[in-house]
Amino acid sequence: MEQDFHKGFLCWSYNCLSTEAVITYKVENEVRHIHVYDPMWIINCSARDIECLFVNNICYKVEDRSGNAVSESCNYLLSERNQF
């Protein structure tokens, strides 16, 4: 699992179809995603990464039932922040 994503953190969201959390962050001009299938994987993050996840609420849409639930939710949040 990649470390120090807090530097370019954009958002994280929950996908109800795959039951995973997806952390979205930016490195230079590239947007990357970390798929967290097991919550125990969080212990592999740096302390700053864990703090970043703690202070930023995970986003989700209950009504989303498509395979794009994570990207739609995150894209909405990112557009609100004008970071995407």
DSSP file (Angstrom, degrees, kcal/mol; ACC not computed):
  #  RESIDUE AA STRUCTURE BP1 BP2  ACC     N-H-->O    O-->H-N    N-H-->O    O-->H-N    TCO  KAPPA ALPHA  PHI   PSI    X-CA   Y-CA   Z-CA
    1    1 A M              0   0    0      0, 0.0    33,-0.0     0, 0.0    35,-0.0   0.000 360.0 360.0 360.0 134.2    0.0    0.0    0.0
    2    2 A E        -     0   0    0      1,-0.1     2,-0.3    43,-0.0     3,-0.2  -0.306 360.0-145.7 -66.2 149.2    1.4    3.4   -0.9
    3    3 A Q        +     0   0    0      1,-0.2    42,-0.1    42,-0.1    -1,-0.1  -0.754  68.3  29.9-114.0 161.4    2.4    5.7    1.9
    4    4 A D    >   +     0   0    0     -2,-0.3     3,-0.9     1,-0.1     4,-0.2   0.808  62.9 142.8  62.9  34.9    2.3    9.5    2.3
    5    5 A F  G >   +     0   0    0     -3,-0.2     3,-1.3     1,-0.2     4,-0.3   0.643  53.3  85.4 -74.3 -13.5   -0.8   10.0    0.1
    6    6 A H  G >  S+     0   0    0      1,-0.3     3,-0.7     2,-0.2    -1,-0.2   0.772  76.3  68.7 -59.0 -25.3   -1.9   12.7    2.5
    7    7 A K  G <  S+     0   0    0     -3,-0.9    -1,-0.3     1,-0.2    -2,-0.1   0.838 117.2  20.4 -64.4 -33.1    0.2   15.2    0.6
    8    8 A G  G <  S+     0   0    0     -3,-1.3    18,-2.2    -4,-0.2    -1,-0.2   0.106  88.5 155.4-121.3  21.2   -2.1   15.1   -2.4
    9    9 A F  E <   +A   25   0A   0     -3,-0.7    16,-0.3    -4,-0.3     3,-0.1  -0.220  10.9 166.7 -56.0 132.2   -5.3   13.7   -0.8
   10   10 A L  E     -     0   0A   0     14,-2.8     2,-0.3     1,-0.4    15,-0.2   0.743  57.2 -50.1-110.8 -51.2   -8.5   14.6   -2.6
   11   11 A C  E     -A   24   0A   0     13,-1.8    13,-3.3     2,-0.0    -1,-0.4  -0.976  39.6-134.4-171.1 171.0  -11.1   12.4   -1.1
   12   12 A W  E     -A   23   0A   0     45,-0.4    47,-2.7    -2,-0.3     2,-0.3  -0.991  23.8-177.8-140.1 150.1  -12.0    8.9   -0.1
   13   13 A S  E     -Ab  22  59A   0      9,-2.1     9,-3.0    -2,-0.3     2,-0.4  -0.928  24.2-118.8-145.1 163.5  -15.3    7.0   -0.7
   14   14 A Y  E     -A   21   0A   0     45,-1.9     2,-0.7    -2,-0.3    47,-0.3  -0.895  15.5-153.2-109.1 133.8  -17.1    3.8   -0.1
   15   15 A N  E  >> -A   20   0A   0      5,-2.7     4,-1.4    -2,-0.4     5,-1.0  -0.927   2.3-164.5-106.4 113.0  -18.2    1.5   -2.9
   16   16 A C  T  45S+     0   0    0     -2,-0.7    -1,-0.1     1,-0.2     5,-0.0   0.721  85.6  56.5 -71.6 -19.9  -21.2   -0.5   -1.7
   17   17 A L  T  45S+     0   0    0     49,-0.2    -1,-0.2     1,-0.2    50,-0.1   0.908 121.0  24.7 -78.6 -42.6  -20.9   -3.0   -4.6
   18   18 A S  T  45S-     0   0    0      2,-0.2    -2,-0.2    49,-0.1    -1,-0.2   0.503  99.4-132.4 -98.0  -5.3  -17.3   -4.0   -4.0
   19   19 A T  T  <5 +     0   0    0     -4,-1.4     2,-0.3     1,-0.2    -3,-0.2   0.874  63.9 125.8  52.6  44.0  -17.4   -3.2   -0.2
   20   20 A E  E   < -A   15   0A   0     -5,-1.0    -5,-2.7    18,-0.0     2,-0.4  -0.888  60.2-127.5-124.8 157.0  -14.1   -1.3   -0.5
   21   21 A A  E     -AC  14  36A   0     15,-2.1    15,-3.5    -2,-0.3     2,-0.5  -0.850  21.8-154.2 -98.2 142.6  -12.9    2.1    0.4
   22   22 A V  E     -AC  13  35A   0     -9,-3.0    -9,-2.1    -2,-0.4     2,-0.5  -0.973   1.1-157.6-122.8 119.9  -11.2    4.0   -2.4
   23   23 A I  E     -AC  12  34A   0     11,-2.7    11,-2.4    -2,-0.5     2,-0.5  -0.845  10.0-161.3 -95.9 125.1   -8.7    6.7   -1.5
   24   24 A T  E     +AC  11  33A   0    -13,-3.3   -14,-2.8    -2,-0.5   -13,-1.8  -0.924  20.6 155.7-111.6 128.8   -8.2    9.3   -4.3
   25   25 A Y  E     -AC   9  32A   0      7,-2.3     7,-3.4    -2,-0.5     2,-0.4  -0.946  33.4-122.1-147.6 166.3   -5.1   11.5   -4.3
   26   26 A K  E     - C   0  31A   0    -18,-2.2     2,-0.5    -2,-0.3     5,-0.2  -0.933  13.3-171.8-119.8 134.2   -2.9   13.4   -6.7
   27   27 A V  E >  S- C   0  30A   0      3,-2.9     3,-2.5    -2,-0.4     2,-0.3  -0.969  72.0 -51.7-123.2 111.7    0.8   13.1   -7.4
   28   28 A E  T 3  S-     0   0    0     -2,-0.5    -2,-0.0     1,-0.3     0, 0.0  -0.457 123.9 -21.3  54.7-115.3    1.9   15.9   -9.7
   29   29 A N  T 3  S+     0   0    0     -2,-0.3     2,-0.5    -3,-0.1    -1,-0.3   0.322 119.6  95.6-102.9   8.1   -0.6   15.8  -12.6
   30   30 A E  E <   -C   27   0A   0     -3,-2.5    -3,-2.9     2,-0.0     2,-0.5  -0.859  62.4-147.9-105.8 129.8   -1.6   12.2  -12.1
   31   31 A V  E     -C   26   0A   0     -2,-0.5     2,-0.3    -5,-0.2    -5,-0.2  -0.837  23.8-171.4 -93.0 128.0   -4.7   11.2  -10.1
   32   32 A R  E     -C   25   0A   0     -7,-3.4    -7,-2.3    -2,-0.5     2,-0.4  -0.813  11.8-150.4-120.1 159.1   -4.2    7.8   -8.3
   33   33 A H  E     -C   24   0A   0     -2,-0.3     2,-0.5    -9,-0.2    -9,-0.2  -0.988   2.5-158.8-130.6 138.5   -6.5    5.5   -6.4
   34   34 A I  E     -C   23   0A   0    -11,-2.4   -11,-2.7    -2,-0.4     2,-0.6  -0.983  14.5-150.1-113.6 122.7   -5.8    3.1   -3.5
   35   35 A H  E     -C   22   0A   0     -2,-0.5     2,-0.8   -13,-0.2   -13,-0.2  -0.844   7.5-162.8 -96.0 118.6   -8.4    0.3   -3.2
   36   36 A V  E     +C   21   0A   0    -15,-3.5   -15,-2.1    -2,-0.6    -2,-0.0  -0.862  18.1 167.7-106.4 101.8   -8.7   -0.8    0.4
   37   37 A Y  S    S+     0   0    0     -2,-0.8    -1,-0.2     1,-0.2   -15,-0.0   0.764  70.9  39.0 -84.2 -27.0  -10.5   -4.1    0.6
   38   38 A D  S >  S-     0   0    0      1,-0.1     3,-2.4   -17,-0.1     4,-0.3  -0.988  73.0-141.2-128.5 124.1   -9.7   -4.9    4.2
   39   39 A P  G >  S+     0   0    0      0, 0.0     3,-1.6     0, 0.0     4,-0.3   0.747  99.0  71.7 -56.5 -23.5   -9.8   -2.2    6.9
   40   40 A M  G >  S+     0   0    0      1,-0.3     3,-1.5     2,-0.2     4,-0.2   0.736  80.8  74.5 -64.2 -20.9   -6.7   -3.8    8.5
   41   41 A W  G X  S+     0   0    0     -3,-2.4     3,-2.1     1,-0.3    -1,-0.3   0.754  77.6  76.5 -63.0 -22.7   -4.7   -2.5    5.6
   42   42 A I  G X  S+     0   0    0     -3,-1.6     3,-2.1    -4,-0.3    -1,-0.3   0.807  80.2  68.8 -59.6 -29.0   -5.0    1.0    7.2
   43   43 A I  G <  S+     0   0    0     -3,-1.5    -1,-0.3     1,-0.3    -2,-0.2   0.703  90.2  63.7 -65.3 -16.0   -2.3    0.0    9.7
   44   44 A N  G <  S+     0   0    0     -3,-2.1    -1,-0.3    -4,-0.2    -2,-0.2   0.525  87.2  94.7 -82.0  -5.5    0.2    0.0    6.8
   45   45 A C  S <  S-     0   0    0     -3,-2.1   -42,-0.1    -4,-0.2     2,-0.1  -0.434  84.9-102.4 -82.4 159.0   -0.4    3.7    6.3
   46   46 A S     >  -     0   0    0     -2,-0.1     4,-2.3     1,-0.1     5,-0.2  -0.348  35.0-106.7 -72.1 162.7    1.8    6.4    7.9
   47   47 A A  H  > S+     0   0    0      1,-0.2     4,-2.2     2,-0.2     5,-0.1   0.875 122.5  52.3 -59.2 -38.5    0.6    8.2   10.9
   48   48 A R  H  > S+     0   0    0      2,-0.2     4,-2.1     1,-0.2    -1,-0.2   0.865 108.1  51.4 -67.1 -36.1   -0.1   11.4    8.8
   49   49 A D  H  > S+     0   0    0      2,-0.2     4,-2.2     1,-0.2    -2,-0.2   0.923 110.2  48.4 -65.5 -43.8   -2.1    9.3    6.3
   50   50 A I  H  X S+     0   0    0     -4,-2.3     4,-2.1     1,-0.2    -2,-0.2   0.904 111.2  50.3 -63.6 -41.4   -4.3    7.8    9.1
   51   51 A E  H  X S+     0   0    0     -4,-2.2     4,-2.2     2,-0.2    -1,-0.2   0.903 108.2  53.8 -61.9 -40.9   -4.8   11.3   10.6
   52   52 A C  H  X S+     0   0    0     -4,-2.1     4,-1.1     1,-0.2    -2,-0.2   0.910 110.5  45.7 -60.2 -44.2   -5.8   12.6    7.1
   53   53 A L  H  < S+     0   0    0     -4,-2.2    -1,-0.2     1,-0.2    -2,-0.2   0.862 111.0  54.5 -67.6 -35.3   -8.5    9.8    6.8
   54   54 A F  H  < S+     0   0    0     -4,-2.1    -2,-0.2     1,-0.2    -1,-0.2   0.901 111.4  42.0 -65.7 -42.3   -9.7   10.5   10.3
   55   55 A V  H  < S+     0   0    0     -4,-2.2     2,-0.6    -5,-0.1    -1,-0.2   0.651 107.2  68.7 -84.0 -14.5  -10.3   14.2    9.8
   56   56 A N  S  < S-     0   0    0     -4,-1.1    -1,-0.1    -5,-0.2     3,-0.1  -0.921  85.1-129.3-107.9 118.7  -11.9   13.8    6.3
   57   57 A N        -     0   0    0     -2,-0.6   -45,-0.4     1,-0.1     2,-0.3  -0.326  24.3-112.9 -63.3 142.9  -15.3   12.1    6.2
   58   58 A I        -     0   0    0    -47,-0.1     2,-0.3    -4,-0.1   -45,-0.2  -0.605  34.8-136.0 -74.1 136.1  -15.6    9.2    3.8
   59   59 A C  B     +b   13   0A   0    -47,-2.7   -45,-1.9    -2,-0.3     2,-0.3  -0.705  34.2 151.2 -99.0 149.5  -18.1   10.1    1.1
   60   60 A Y        -     0   0    0     -2,-0.3     2,-0.5   -47,-0.2   -45,-0.1  -0.972  35.8-136.3-163.6 159.8  -20.8    7.9   -0.3
   61   61 A K    >   -     0   0    0    -47,-0.3     3,-1.1    -2,-0.3    12,-0.1  -0.981   8.6-156.6-125.9 117.4  -24.3    8.0   -1.9
   62   62 A V  T 3  S+     0   0    0     -2,-0.5    -1,-0.1     1,-0.3   -46,-0.0   0.865  93.6  55.3 -60.8 -37.1  -26.8    5.6   -0.5
   63   63 A E  T 3  S+     0   0    0     -3,-0.1     2,-0.4     2,-0.0    -1,-0.3   0.629  81.2 107.3 -75.8 -12.4  -28.8    5.7   -3.7
   64   64 A D    <   +     0   0    0     -3,-1.1   -48,-0.1     1,-0.2    -3,-0.1  -0.526  29.5 156.0 -69.2 123.7  -25.9    4.8   -6.0
   65   65 A R        +     0   0    0     -2,-0.4    -1,-0.2   -49,-0.0     2,-0.1   0.287  41.8  99.0-128.0   5.1  -26.3    1.2   -7.2
   66   66 A S  S >  S-     0   0    0      1,-0.1     3,-1.3     2,-0.0   -49,-0.2  -0.420  86.8-107.0 -89.9 168.9  -24.2    1.4  -10.4
   67   67 A G  T 3  S+     0   0    0      1,-0.3     3,-0.3    -2,-0.1     4,-0.2   0.614 117.2  62.6 -67.9 -11.9  -20.6    0.2  -10.8
   68   68 A N  T 3>  +     0   0    0      1,-0.2     4,-2.7     2,-0.1     5,-0.3   0.105  64.7 119.0-100.2  21.3  -19.5    3.8  -10.8
   69   69 A A  H <> S+     0   0    0     -3,-1.3     4,-1.8     1,-0.2    -1,-0.2   0.888  77.1  44.7 -56.6 -42.3  -20.7    4.6   -7.3
   70   70 A V  H  > S+     0   0    0     -3,-0.3     4,-2.7     2,-0.2     5,-0.3   0.958 115.0  45.1 -69.5 -50.0  -17.3    5.6   -6.1
   71   71 A S  H  > S+     0   0    0      1,-0.2     4,-2.9     2,-0.2     5,-0.2   0.884 113.7  50.0 -65.4 -37.7  -16.2    7.7   -9.0
   72   72 A E  H  X S+     0   0    0     -4,-2.7     4,-2.0     2,-0.2    -1,-0.2   0.929 113.7  45.8 -64.1 -44.1  -19.5    9.6   -9.2
   73   73 A S  H  X S+     0   0    0     -4,-1.8     4,-1.9    -5,-0.3    -2,-0.2   0.925 117.0  43.3 -65.0 -45.3  -19.4   10.3   -5.5
   74   74 A C  H  X S+     0   0    0     -4,-2.7     4,-3.0     1,-0.2     5,-0.2   0.902 111.2  54.3 -69.4 -40.9  -15.8   11.4   -5.6
   75   75 A N  H  X S+     0   0    0     -4,-2.9     4,-2.4    -5,-0.3    -1,-0.2   0.892 107.9  51.1 -60.5 -38.8  -16.2   13.4   -8.8
   76   76 A Y  H  X S+     0   0    0     -4,-2.0     4,-1.8    -5,-0.2    -1,-0.2   0.941 112.4  45.7 -62.0 -47.6  -19.0   15.4   -7.2
   77   77 A L  H  X S+     0   0    0     -4,-1.9     4,-1.3     1,-0.2    -2,-0.2   0.912 113.4  49.6 -62.6 -43.0  -16.9   16.1   -4.1
   78   78 A L  H  X>S+     0   0    0     -4,-3.0     5,-1.8     1,-0.2     4,-0.7   0.887 108.4  52.3 -65.3 -39.1  -13.9   17.1   -6.2
   79   79 A S  H  <5S+     0   0    0     -4,-2.4     3,-0.4     1,-0.2    -1,-0.2   0.864 106.6  54.6 -65.6 -33.4  -16.0   19.4   -8.4
   80   80 A E  H  <5S+     0   0    0     -4,-1.8    -1,-0.2     1,-0.2    -2,-0.2   0.832 112.6  42.8 -65.9 -31.8  -17.3   21.1   -5.3
   81   81 A R  H  <5S-     0   0    0     -4,-1.3    -1,-0.2    -3,-0.2    -2,-0.2   0.503 105.4-131.1 -91.1  -5.4  -13.7   21.7   -4.2
   82   82 A N  T  <5S+     0   0    0     -4,-0.7    -3,-0.2    -3,-0.4    -4,-0.1   0.875  73.1 119.4  56.4  40.6  -12.6   22.8   -7.7
   83   83 A Q      <       0   0    0     -5,-1.8    -4,-0.1     1,-0.1    -1,-0.1   0.416 360.0 360.0-111.6  -0.8   -9.6   20.4   -7.5
   84   84 A F              0   0    0     -6,-0.5    -5,-0.1    -9,-0.1    -1,-0.1   0.420 360.0 360.0-113.1 360.0  -10.3   18.1  -10.4
